[in-house]
C-alpha cells in the first residue's frame, strides 16, 4: 500500500475546505444558517443528539439512562463512547472548552 492509500479517505481538499470555512463562522446565527443549508434538519438533529450523548457519557451516565433520555440506540451510544475514549480526541477537546 502506498503512502497516498494510507491516507484516510475523509481527509482531502474538499473536507479541508469545509473545515476551513466552518472556522470562519463568527456566531450562532451564522452557524445555524450555514449548517441548515449544508445539512437536512434530521442530520442537524442527529449531530446535536450525538454531541449530547458524548457529554452525557463524559459525565458517566449509564447507557440505559442515555438511551431513555435521548432515544439513541445502544449501538450508537457505544460508537460515540468508543470515539470519546479512543478517537482522535475531538470530543474531549470540545467538551473541555
Secondary structure by P-SEA (a helix, b strand, c coil): ccccccccccccaaaaaaaaaaaacccaaaaaaaaaaaccaaaaaaaaaaaaaaaaaaacccaaaaaaaccccaaaaaaaaaaaccccaaaaaaaac
